[in-house]
Amino acid sequence: MEDNPGYLIKQVYLSMNRMLDQQMAPLGLTASQWRPIAMLFRGNADTPAELARLNGVDTGAMTRTLDRLEAKGLLRRERCHEDRRVVKIMLTEEGQAKAREIPANIARMLSQHLRGFDADEATRLMHYLRRMLANGSDGGFTP
């Protein structure tokens, strides 16, 4: 398994998530909670459906996460004036304050995982990962 790049990528992903959970704990946020807050703050999404899609979870799971975040006073929901079927999500002032702390936690996690890499190695790693993503999204599998 140690020679399998897919296995190693998954292990790195899991390690990064574990460390992010530790970094976000002082903010009172879990992995499933800090991501939607960051996405709302950056303007990547503003509806439960968009957040669910971007986080790779079903809308039911996202609704439960948003319920918890709303109970913590970090966001609020409002019906869209143009289309009453759509619910828009906005961060409260407290939610925005927590969102501003998230990038520093992510940076600490990345610094830890890239410790010992020089600038050229980090650049090459990014290049290889982008190539893998491009290869995986080209629409077809060639055996």
Phi, psi and omega per residue, in radians:
M1 nan -0.580 -3.086
E2 -1.128 -0.309 3.111
D3 -1.684 0.029 -3.112
N4 -1.632 1.989 -3.105
P5 -1.062 -0.627 3.113
G6 -1.077 -0.764 3.110
Y7 -1.081 -0.794 -3.121
L8 -1.139 -0.711 3.101
I9 -1.064 -0.754 3.124
K10 -1.099 -0.718 3.134
Q11 -1.142 -0.691 3.079
V12 -1.110 -0.784 3.110
Y13 -0.992 -0.823 3.139
L14 -1.120 -0.715 3.110
S15 -1.094 -0.754 3.122
M16 -1.115 -0.719 3.116
N17 -1.142 -0.709 3.106
R18 -1.061 -0.788 -3.130
M19 -1.168 -0.675 3.098
L20 -1.109 -0.686 3.069
D21 -1.018 -0.749 3.115
Q22 -1.134 -0.729 -3.124
Q23 -1.167 -0.608 -3.070
M24 -1.502 -0.269 -3.109
A25 -0.975 -0.743 3.109
P26 -1.088 -0.381 3.076
L27 -1.454 -0.108 -3.102
G28 1.334 0.440 -3.083
L29 -2.084 2.473 3.029
T30 -1.663 3.041 3.125
A31 -1.029 -0.710 -3.113
S32 -1.295 -0.245 -3.110
Q33 -1.707 -0.650 -3.068
W34 -1.263 -0.563 -3.110
R35 -1.079 -0.865 3.101
P36 -1.074 -0.637 3.120
I37 -1.078 -0.806 3.134
A38 -1.090 -0.721 -3.125
M39 -1.163 -0.701 3.083
L40 -1.114 -0.762 -3.108
F41 -1.104 -0.711 -3.141
R42 -1.380 -0.165 3.135
G43 1.419 0.339 3.123
N44 -1.280 -0.417 -3.094
A45 -2.773 2.758 3.046
D46 -2.550 0.232 3.066
T47 -2.276 2.720 3.102
P48 -1.007 -0.701 -3.115
A49 -1.106 -0.751 3.118
E50 -1.118 -0.761 3.128
L51 -1.092 -0.725 3.128
A52 -1.077 -0.794 -3.130
R53 -1.092 -0.810 -3.107
L54 -1.185 -0.466 -3.137
N55 -1.661 -0.057 3.110
G56 1.188 0.617 3.094
V57 -2.210 2.871 3.106
D58 -1.380 2.854 -3.063
T59 -1.134 -0.530 3.094
G60 -1.106 -0.792 3.113
A61 -1.110 -0.712 3.131
M62 -1.151 -0.692 3.109
T63 -1.044 -0.756 3.117
R64 -1.111 -0.709 3.103
T65 -1.106 -0.796 -3.141
L66 -1.126 -0.618 3.058
D67 -1.019 -0.795 -3.132
R68 -1.136 -0.733 3.139
L69 -1.174 -0.628 3.090
E70 -1.173 -0.702 3.112
A71 -1.111 -0.518 3.093
K72 -1.406 -0.088 3.138
G73 1.378 0.398 -3.073
L74 -1.677 -0.303 3.109
L75 -2.621 2.921 3.033
R76 -2.426 2.699 3.125
R77 -1.947 2.499 3.064
E78 -2.439 2.505 3.043
R79 -1.213 2.442 3.085
C80 -1.215 2.350 -3.122
H81 -1.213 -0.582 -3.123
E82 -1.336 -0.601 -3.110
D83 -2.452 1.765 -3.042
R84 -1.082 -0.260 3.112
R85 -1.306 -0.362 -3.061
V86 -1.620 2.341 3.066
V87 -1.851 2.205 3.083
K88 -1.734 2.519 -3.125
I89 -2.015 2.341 3.093
M90 -2.285 2.489 3.075
L91 -1.332 2.495 2.991
T92 -1.377 3.076 3.087
E93 -1.040 -0.721 3.115
E94 -1.129 -0.693 3.093
G95 -1.113 -0.702 3.100
Q96 -1.138 -0.679 3.118
A97 -1.097 -0.764 3.101
K98 -1.137 -0.696 -3.135
A99 -1.057 -0.621 3.132
R100 -1.180 -0.378 -3.141
E101 -1.516 -0.331 -3.056
I102 -1.084 -0.821 -3.090
P103 -1.000 -0.644 3.124
A104 -1.127 -0.650 3.100
N105 -1.164 -0.708 3.101
I106 -1.121 -0.744 3.141
A107 -1.073 -0.713 3.110
R108 -1.093 -0.730 3.127
M109 -1.109 -0.795 3.142
L110 -1.127 -0.714 3.112
S111 -1.048 -0.713 3.119
Q112 -1.108 -0.787 -3.094
H113 -1.280 -0.424 3.126
L114 -1.763 0.184 3.129
R115 -0.985 2.273 3.131
G116 1.576 -0.186 3.076
F117 -1.413 2.346 2.994
D118 -1.493 3.025 -3.059
A119 -1.037 -0.686 -3.133
D120 -1.154 -0.717 3.125
E121 -1.132 -0.731 3.128
A122 -1.121 -0.694 3.111
T123 -1.124 -0.763 3.117
R124 -1.111 -0.724 3.103
L125 -1.011 -0.827 3.117
M126 -1.042 -0.732 3.121
H127 -1.056 -0.826 -3.127
Y128 -1.120 -0.732 3.131
L129 -1.132 -0.716 3.088
R130 -1.102 -0.692 3.093
R131 -1.089 -0.748 3.124
M132 -1.081 -0.761 3.107
L133 -1.076 -0.774 3.125
A134 -1.091 -0.751 3.122
N135 -1.087 -0.644 -3.122
G136 -1.361 -0.294 -3.085
S137 -1.931 0.242 -3.096
D138 -1.382 0.083 3.012
G139 1.615 -0.190 -3.111
G140 -2.599 2.736 3.105
F141 -1.908 2.237 3.084
T142 -2.013 1.973 -3.126
P143 -1.231 nan nan
